[in-house]
Each structure stands twice: as C-alpha cells, then as structure tokens.
Amino acid sequence: MPENYYDILGVSESASADEIKKAYRKIAMKNHPDRNQGNKKAEDKFKAAAEAYEVLGNLEKRKIYDRFGIEGLSSSGFGGGPSDINDIFSHFGDLFGFGQQRERAANAPIQGADLRYDLTISFMEAVHGVEKEVEITKPETCWTCDGTGSRPGYKPEICPNCNGRGQTIRSQGFFSVSTTCRVCRGEGRVVKEPCTDCDGNGLVNKKKSIPLKIPAGVDNGSRMRVTGEGEGGRRNGPAGDLYIFLNVEEHEYFEREGSNIILRLPLSIAQATLGCTPTIPTIHGEESLTIPAGTQPDQQFILKSQGVKSLRGSGYGDMFVIAEVTVPTELTDRQKELMEEFAEIELETGERSEDGFFKKLFRKSA
C-alpha cells in the first residue's frame, strides 16, 4: 500500500480541493465495507482513502503534510487520519451530506408514546352508553424547556461519541458491528445544561382529568382512543394517544351475545303447563310476555329490537327469553295430593290408549 496520501487517492500534489474530494468519493464508494462483505483488501483501501482524505481534505493539515510529511502532522498534534472505524464512517457520512442529516435527526421532533388505561363499567353503562371522567398521571411536555431537556437559553448538542447517529460502529475482522451509543443512549444528542424542572428528560409527570363519552353498545374488551392524551412530545413533537380498554361487569339476570340479550326465565311446572303472562325485565324497561300452555324446558321466545344498539349501525339486536322450567324439591301435603291425583289421571289416560307409554311401561314391570 503506498504511503503517500496523494498516491492513495490517485491525484497530483497540485490537485484542487474539489478534485481530492471527488477522488476520495470514488474510492470510498467502490470499497465501502457494506458493498464488499468479507473483502479485506477493499476494507484496507477504504480505511487508507479515509485517512488520506482526512489530511488532504483539511487545508491546514495539507499544508503541514506537504512541508513535513506524516511526521510533521504527528509533531504538530494532528496525528494521522481517523483513529477508528467509527470516525471513518462519520467522516464518510459528512462527505455525502449525512452529517447534516444526523444533525437534523438529532433535533427532530419526537412524538410521545401511547398510553393505556383500563376502565371498568357496569353492564347497563355499556348497553346504554355513559359519560365518565378518569384521572390519570402521565408524562407531559415540560413547559419550561418545551421538551428539549435543556435550560432556557441552551440547546442540546450533537453527541461527540457517535456524531449524532445514536449508534457506534466497531470493526470486528471483516464485519462492522453497530451498537447503541453509551453516551447519548441512542438519542444522538447530549444535554449539557439540563432543565431544572424535568432534569433534562423533557417530560414531567402531571395529574389530569380526562372526560370520556362512552357510546351505547360497547362490549367487554372494547377499546377507545383519545387523541393527544398520551405521553407528551419532545422537541416540539406531538403527544401520543390514550387508549381506554373497557372491562364490562356481568349482570344479575342478563347475558349478552353481540347485540343480542339473553334472559333465562324461571317457570314453575304449573306456569309452563297452563301458560301465563308474566311481566319480565328488559334492558329498555319492563315488558309483558305471553307464555303459551305446554311450554317446554329451554323453549325460546324472541322480543324483536329489545337488544343492544349496534355500534356500527342504527339498529338494535333482539332479546331471547329461554324458559327454564323448575321442578319443586319440597311440596306441601296439598300439593303432593294434587300431584298424585294428576299422576293417576295421566296413568288412566295412558291405559285407555292402546299404544300409551304408561301401558307399555307397567306391562314390562309386571
């Protein structure tokens, strides 16, 4: 490898600054490690070109180098080219305008994070909708520094360790490993004079009451978004959003399946057998329901549009009433007497029928 920096870049000693920059750019682009994975020769050329340009691209360093050579640079305190691979990549980026991009990125607005709040509401509140107010403690943009983290009159500075990238690059053989900068922790900037109110974080915790209008028809697990009520932004960035996750309590009588309501109605044997007209509860009030004679266990009755309002439309679901015929476990003497009489009548009716169930049953047991 030639030791003369002009030879490394392939230019004459009278080359202009623009010619030196173009020559370096050509070599750097051709031999960049990302384009030559595992190519040690290309990596060496890339490093040598960076070292040469570090000197010849700087007017003061070039003058010393032209008069005294590399030794002159060392004795003057400038040393040679970039000291490590991180400096080389930094210098390469500056040549192609990446340095300005890093500076813009380091000062770019940062949007606040989204936040979550779990809210429990009653069954009826979910069905009919409700207005509530929740109080949360959340990080908001510091009003003193406007989220910059620096004291008024000061600005964050580009991190000197990573030159604003937020990442440092180490060379391991043929590979380059990028890791989060330990100085700025990936921010790309450091706060030299931190704000006394937020300790340089740009955010302060504050309590805030947030009104919520929960629409009719929400269900367990529904999610609501409150725009701009999340974590505050930094560097003039917008705030995040607040997500409300709803937990709906169970009801004593009602069950819900989508927009439909289910009511399990207990009926005595007499009510199911003879029929009745009970007044039953619905989510919209009380209604009369005709139970016909001979109603069977688990028989369903439908009340149209007595369900929950649809969140995505103007209609309502239905209400399903399921008959649950209950068998008494304790009877009075009179009830027992009547049931026995009823059983005898059923038996007689069964005996009169040639194909009756009771006739067949008692013949088998005789």
NORTACOR-V487535 format. One record per helix or strand of 2 or more residues. SS is the DSSP state (helix for helix, strand for strand). FROM is the first residue (numbers start at 1). TO is the last residue. If there is no record, write none. Layout:
SS_FROM_TO ; SS_FROM_TO
This chain:
helix_5_9 ; helix_17_31 ; helix_33_35 ; helix_40_56 ; helix_59_75 ; helix_85_95 ; helix_98_106 ; strand_115_121 ; helix_123_128 ; strand_130_141 ; strand_157_158 ; strand_167_172 ; strand_175_180 ; strand_189_190 ; strand_203_214 ; strand_223_226 ; strand_242_248 ; strand_254_257 ; strand_260_268 ; helix_269_274 ; strand_276_282 ; strand_285_291 ; strand_300_303 ; strand_319_326 ; helix_333_352 ; helix_357_365
